[in-house]
Amino acid sequence: MSQSENNNTPQNIRLDKWLWAARFFKTRAIARDMVQSGKVQYNGQRAKPGKHVELGAMIKVPAGWDIREIKVLGLSDKRLSAPLAQALFEETAESVTKREENQAARKVSAFHSPKPDHRPDKKQRRQIIKFKQQ
C-alpha cells in the first residue's frame, strides 16, 4: 500500500473547493467566482480556482466589509459541519485585531451620521434642492 492510500486526508484540493468545504462561501460557484475575480489571494498572490491548497498556506478571503487572513491547518474536499470546518483554518491575530478596529470605526462613523426618522416631504425636498444649488 502506498502512503497516500493509508492517509484519509486528500492531497490535491482545489482552492475553490477548499474554500467551499471550509464554509467561507455558500456554493462552489461563488467560491470559484471570487477566486477568478482576484478577491481571494493565495500566499499574497492572485490565484486560479484550480490552484492546489497546501498546509500552512496563507489565504486572504473577503468577509463582508473586512478581509480575513487565514492559515490552512487541514485539507478537506467535503463540506463539513461548522465546528469541523473551523478546524481546517486559523485566523491570524493581526487579522482579528484589524477586523475589530474596522468594526469599531464603522460604529463610530454610523453614530456621527444619524438616519432621519422619515423621508422628506415636498417642501423639505425643495429646501434641500435649493440648498444644494447654492
Protein Blocks (a to p, Z undefined) as FASTA:
>chain_A
ZZklmpmbdfbdcfklmmmmnopafbfklmmmmmmnopacgehiacdfklccdehiacdd
dehjbccddddfbdcfbdcdfklmmmmpccdfklmmmmmmmmmmmmmmmmmmccdfbdcd
fklmmmmmmmmmZZ
